[in-house]
Amino acid sequence: TYGITDSWDEIVETLQGAPGAPVSTDTELGGYMREFEMRVRQDMDEIYMRLDDEQTERQLLAGWLNMLFRDRRAHAYTHHLMETEARMS
């Protein structure tokens, strides 16, 4: 998990306090909700950052693969030229 469930559980436990104890004020509840929202946003930011990193890595790998194919063709062409030159001499 990304800690979202744990954060929610912590907030619920804090709000519940002792079993059966009511929440003291709406302000306190608002504070807990703002804290929860902040944690969720941080978790979402981390998830999106990891996805972006993965996409960037895939783009790099695709670029390297394309470069290898181009190099392979260039190497084959150079090899062909060298063989042709060797036959002509």
C-alpha positions as protocol buffer text, in pm:
chain_id: "A"
residue {
  index: 1
  type: THR
  ca { x: 0 y: 0 z: 0 }
}
residue {
  index: 2
  type: TYR
  ca { x: 98 y: 362 z: -29 }
}
residue {
  index: 3
  type: GLY
  ca { x: 11 y: 452 z: 329 }
}
residue {
  index: 4
  type: ILE
  ca { x: -327 y: 603 z: 243 }
}
residue {
  index: 5
  type: THR
  ca { x: -521 y: 338 z: 436 }
}
residue {
  index: 6
  type: ASP
  ca { x: -285 y: 369 z: 732 }
}
residue {
  index: 7
  type: SER
  ca { x: -334 y: 747 z: 739 }
}
residue {
  index: 8
  type: TRP
  ca { x: -709 y: 708 z: 735 }
}
residue {
  index: 9
  type: ASP
  ca { x: -695 y: 450 z: 1017 }
}
residue {
  index: 10
  type: GLU
  ca { x: -478 y: 683 z: 1227 }
}
residue {
  index: 11
  type: ILE
  ca { x: -720 y: 970 z: 1183 }
}
residue {
  index: 12
  type: VAL
  ca { x: -1023 y: 755 z: 1268 }
}
residue {
  index: 13
  type: GLU
  ca { x: -850 y: 620 z: 1580 }
}
residue {
  index: 14
  type: THR
  ca { x: -758 y: 971 z: 1690 }
}
residue {
  index: 15
  type: LEU
  ca { x: -1111 y: 1097 z: 1627 }
}
residue {
  index: 16
  type: GLN
  ca { x: -1261 y: 809 z: 1821 }
}
residue {
  index: 17
  type: GLY
  ca { x: -1021 y: 853 z: 2115 }
}
residue {
  index: 18
  type: ALA
  ca { x: -1152 y: 642 z: 2397 }
}
residue {
  index: 19
  type: PRO
  ca { x: -1430 y: 408 z: 2288 }
}
residue {
  index: 20
  type: GLY
  ca { x: -1755 y: 601 z: 2275 }
}
residue {
  index: 21
  type: ALA
  ca { x: -1593 y: 943 z: 2327 }
}
residue {
  index: 22
  type: PRO
  ca { x: -1744 y: 1209 z: 2099 }
}
residue {
  index: 23
  type: VAL
  ca { x: -1537 y: 1435 z: 1876 }
}
residue {
  index: 24
  type: SER
  ca { x: -1474 y: 1753 z: 2073 }
}
residue {
  index: 25
  type: THR
  ca { x: -1534 y: 2019 z: 1806 }
}
residue {
  index: 26
  type: ASP
  ca { x: -1598 y: 2066 z: 1438 }
}
residue {
  index: 27
  type: THR
  ca { x: -1269 y: 2259 z: 1425 }
}
residue {
  index: 28
  type: GLU
  ca { x: -1080 y: 1953 z: 1544 }
}
residue {
  index: 29
  type: LEU
  ca { x: -1252 y: 1740 z: 1282 }
}
residue {
  index: 30
  type: GLY
  ca { x: -1166 y: 1999 z: 1015 }
}
residue {
  index: 31
  type: GLY
  ca { x: -801 y: 1985 z: 1123 }
}
residue {
  index: 32
  type: TYR
  ca { x: -794 y: 1609 z: 1093 }
}
residue {
  index: 33
  type: MET
  ca { x: -958 y: 1625 z: 752 }
}
residue {
  index: 34
  type: ARG
  ca { x: -704 y: 1883 z: 628 }
}
residue {
  index: 35
  type: GLU
  ca { x: -423 y: 1660 z: 755 }
}
residue {
  index: 36
  type: PHE
  ca { x: -578 y: 1360 z: 580 }
}
residue {
  index: 37
  type: GLU
  ca { x: -620 y: 1557 z: 257 }
}
residue {
  index: 38
  type: MET
  ca { x: -255 y: 1668 z: 274 }
}
residue {
  index: 39
  type: ARG
  ca { x: -137 y: 1308 z: 323 }
}
residue {
  index: 40
  type: VAL
  ca { x: -350 y: 1185 z: 33 }
}
residue {
  index: 41
  type: ARG
  ca { x: -213 y: 1460 z: -194 }
}
residue {
  index: 42
  type: GLN
  ca { x: 145 y: 1372 z: -95 }
}
residue {
  index: 43
  type: ASP
  ca { x: 76 y: 1005 z: -167 }
}
residue {
  index: 44
  type: MET
  ca { x: -80 y: 1090 z: -504 }
}
residue {
  index: 45
  type: ASP
  ca { x: 216 y: 1315 z: -592 }
}
residue {
  index: 46
  type: GLU
  ca { x: 452 y: 1029 z: -510 }
}
residue {
  index: 47
  type: ILE
  ca { x: 249 y: 785 z: -721 }
}
residue {
  index: 48
  type: TYR
  ca { x: 247 y: 1024 z: -1020 }
}
residue {
  index: 49
  type: MET
  ca { x: 621 y: 1086 z: -979 }
}
residue {
  index: 50
  type: ARG
  ca { x: 687 y: 711 z: -989 }
}
residue {
  index: 51
  type: LEU
  ca { x: 469 y: 675 z: -1298 }
}
residue {
  index: 52
  type: ASP
  ca { x: 653 y: 962 z: -1469 }
}
residue {
  index: 53
  type: ASP
  ca { x: 988 y: 803 z: -1381 }
}
residue {
  index: 54
  type: GLU
  ca { x: 872 y: 472 z: -1529 }
}
residue {
  index: 55
  type: GLN
  ca { x: 751 y: 642 z: -1847 }
}
residue {
  index: 56
  type: THR
  ca { x: 1081 y: 830 z: -1880 }
}
residue {
  index: 57
  type: GLU
  ca { x: 1275 y: 506 z: -1833 }
}
residue {
  index: 58
  type: ARG
  ca { x: 1068 y: 335 z: -2102 }
}
residue {
  index: 59
  type: GLN
  ca { x: 1130 y: 624 z: -2341 }
}
residue {
  index: 60
  type: LEU
  ca { x: 1506 y: 598 z: -2277 }
}
residue {
  index: 61
  type: LEU
  ca { x: 1502 y: 223 z: -2339 }
}
residue {
  index: 62
  type: ALA
  ca { x: 1303 y: 270 z: -2661 }
}
residue {
  index: 63
  type: GLY
  ca { x: 1556 y: 532 z: -2775 }
}
residue {
  index: 64
  type: TRP
  ca { x: 1848 y: 301 z: -2702 }
}
residue {
  index: 65
  type: LEU
  ca { x: 1680 y: 17 z: -2887 }
}
residue {
  index: 66
  type: ASN
  ca { x: 1620 y: 237 z: -3193 }
}
residue {
  index: 67
  type: MET
  ca { x: 1983 y: 351 z: -3180 }
}
residue {
  index: 68
  type: LEU
  ca { x: 2101 y: -13 z: -3172 }
}
residue {
  index: 69
  type: PHE
  ca { x: 1891 y: -94 z: -3481 }
}
residue {
  index: 70
  type: ARG
  ca { x: 2035 y: 207 z: -3665 }
}
residue {
  index: 71
  type: ASP
  ca { x: 2388 y: 109 z: -3559 }
}
residue {
  index: 72
  type: ARG
  ca { x: 2327 y: -247 z: -3674 }
}
residue {
  index: 73
  type: ARG
  ca { x: 2225 y: -128 z: -4021 }
}
residue {
  index: 74
  type: ALA
  ca { x: 2522 y: 110 z: -4038 }
}
residue {
  index: 75
  type: HIS
  ca { x: 2758 y: -170 z: -3931 }
}
residue {
  index: 76
  type: ALA
  ca { x: 2614 y: -405 z: -4196 }
}
residue {
  index: 77
  type: TYR
  ca { x: 2656 y: -135 z: -4462 }
}
residue {
  index: 78
  type: THR
  ca { x: 3016 y: -68 z: -4355 }
}
residue {
  index: 79
  type: HIS
  ca { x: 3089 y: -441 z: -4360 }
}
residue {
  index: 80
  type: HIS
  ca { x: 2943 y: -465 z: -4712 }
}
residue {
  index: 81
  type: LEU
  ca { x: 3159 y: -172 z: -4832 }
}
residue {
  index: 82
  type: MET
  ca { x: 3473 y: -329 z: -4682 }
}
residue {
  index: 83
  type: GLU
  ca { x: 3401 y: -664 z: -4850 }
}
residue {
  index: 84
  type: THR
  ca { x: 3337 y: -493 z: -5183 }
}
residue {
  index: 85
  type: GLU
  ca { x: 3660 y: -294 z: -5154 }
}
residue {
  index: 86
  type: ALA
  ca { x: 3853 y: -610 z: -5061 }
}
residue {
  index: 87
  type: ARG
  ca { x: 3717 y: -792 z: -5368 }
}
residue {
  index: 88
  type: MET
  ca { x: 3805 y: -503 z: -5596 }
}
residue {
  index: 89
  type: SER
  ca { x: 4168 y: -490 z: -5484 }
}
